[in-house]
Amino acid sequence: MSPDTRVTRPNYGGAVTAIGFDLDMTLIDSRPGIGATLRRIAEESGYAIDVELATSRLGPPLDWELAHWLPADHVDRWADRYRELYSTIAIAAIEVLPGAHEAIRATNRYGHSMVVSAKHTPNVQLHVDHLGLEVGSVFGGAWREQKADVLLENGATMYVGDHEHDMIAARLAGVVGVGVTTGGTSAEALREAGADVVIASLLDFDTALLLLP
């Protein structure tokens, strides 16, 4: 799967560093909105979904999660319906995590900020716009290796995320991996996946910036 990309950045040239951020549970607490949307999918489809479990392990692509609850040949249909519902159900229910605005502003002073997420790009953009996240670029539909590709193609030097696979993406791209424990992944698991530093939240993001030249 190729990353689904919407680029909004200015022409900043090759001399400016880029720092990427994951979205769900890194910049935003998306559990309320995702949970509400999954409940609607369960109601409409008739399939049982353990919403509490699903929202405890956010990070992988939607299709991966739905495959745990729906027959394989129904996943694509209900994934499309989820994305349709998400824009009307989830956006207003989701807030930024502490330190998110400040981390992005610090990045913008240092270089160029971007969101690199597995989420459907239009929905990523809706969050960015609704919450006033001042990122320069939005990249959706990217997971693990695809995230690494985006980081490499955009000259990133750091990637910030809450999931083990975010740290794997950073390692594959050869950039500094910053793990945050605001999601469901422990500090130990983030380090084992390759994190160069682990912080409790983006309130501590200045500590991570010290790792850059």
N, C-alpha and C positions, 0 to 999 in steps of 0.2 A: 504494500500500500504506500503510495507516495503521499507525503504530507500535503494537506489541504492548506494553502497559504494565502493569507491576505496581508499584504505589506503596506504599512502606512508611514514608514520611516522617511525622514528627509534624506537628501543626498549628503551623507556625512563623511564619505571618503574612507580610505583604508587605514587612516592614522588613529581613528577613534575606536576604543575598545567597546565591545558589546557584552552585556551581561543578560543572561536569560533567566526567567522565572517560570516555574510551573504555576498552574492556576489553582486547581482544587486543593484545599487544605494547605496551600503554601501562601497564596495571596488572599484567598477568600475561604470562608467556612461555608461550603456548598452543601453540607448535609441536609439542612432543612428543605432546600429546593429540590435536590435530587430525591430525597425521601418522598416528598409530596408527589413528584412526577412518577416515581415507581409505584406508589400506591394507586395512582390513576391507571397505570398500565395493568396492574394486577386486577383492578375492577373491570376494565374493559376487555381484557384478554381471558379472564377466568382462571388464570394460572396463579398459584400461590408464590409470592415473593417474600422472602425474609428481609424486609427493608432495613431493619436494624443491622443485620449482618452485612448487607450490601453496602450500606453507608459507612461501615466500620473499616472498609478496605478500598477506599476510593483511590484511583490512580490509573488502573488499566482501562483500556477502551470500553465503551458501553457494550459493544457486541460480546466482549469477553464476559461481562457480568450477566447479561441477559441469557447467555448460553447455559448458565447454571440453573435457570428456572424455566426456560421455554424449550420446546423441541427445536432441534437445529434448523428445520425448514421454516420455522416461524420467527426466527431471530431478526432477520432483515426487515420484515414487515413491522414488527413492534419497535425496533430501533428507530425506524423512520417516524413512527407515531410518537415515540418518546421525544425525539428532537423537535417535532412539531409542538407538542404540549409544553415542552420545557420553556420555550420562549414566553409563554403566557402564564405558566404556573410558578416557575422557579426564580426568575430574575429578581422580583421584588422581595423574596423571602431570604435572600442571601446578602451577607455583609462582609466587609473586608476584615481580615484578621489584624490584630494589633501589630503596628509597625510597618504594614504593607505600603501605605502612602509614603512614609518616610524612607523606606528602603528604595523605592522607585525614584524618589527625588534625589537621594544620594547617588544612585546609579547615573541619573541624568547629569549630575554635576561631574561625575567621573568619565562618563562616556555615553553609551547608547543602551537603552533598556528595551527588552522584548519579552513577550509572553510566548512560551512554547508549550503547548498543551495537547493532550489526546482528545480533548473535547471538540465537538463540531465547531468549526471556525465562526460561523455567524453567531452562535451562542457565546463563544468567548468574547467576541466583539460587543455583544449586548452587555455583558458584565463590565467590560472595560468602560463603556460609555455610561452605563447606569451609575457605576461607583466612582467615576471620575479618576480612574487609574491612568496616570500620565505616561503610559508606555509609548515607545516610538514605533513598535512593530507588534503584530499579532500573527502567530503561526498556530494553526489548529490541525487536528487529524494526525498528529505525530506521536509515536510511542517508541520508547527505548532507542532502537537503531535509527529510526526516523528523526527523533529528537537530536541525536548525535549529528546526523546529516545537516540539520538546520543550524546547529551551533557552529559546525565547521564552515558551512557556506556563508555565514554572516560574521565570521571573524571573532566569535565569542572567546572570552578568556575565563568565564565562570558560568556555572549553572546552579540554580538554587531550587531545591525540591524537597518534598516530604516522603517520597517513596524510594524503596531500594532501586527500582528501575530508573529513577531519575539519576541516581548516583552512577548506575551502570552507563547511562547515556553520557554523563560527564566524563567518565573514564574512557569510553570509546572515542569521544571527541578530543581527548587530551586536554581538557580544561579543568579548572579548579571546581570540585564538587562541594557544595555547601548543603548539608542536610539540616532540615528543621523538623522538630519533633511535634509539630502542630497536627500532623496527621496520625495515622494508626501505626506508624513504624517507629520502633525504638531507636535510641541513639546507637546501641550496639549493632543493630541490624543495618543501619545506615552506614556505619563505619565499615562493617564487613563487606558492604556492597561497593565501597570505594570512596566514601566521603572523606575529603581532606580535613573538614572541620564540621562539627555538629553544634547547632545553636538551638536554644529552647524556643525561640520565636524570632520574628523579623525585628523585634525591638533590639536584638543583639547584632543586627546586620553589619554595623560598623566594624565589629570584630572580624567578620569575614573579609571585609574589604582590605584589611591589613595584609592578607595573603597575596594581594596583587602587587606587581612591581610599581 
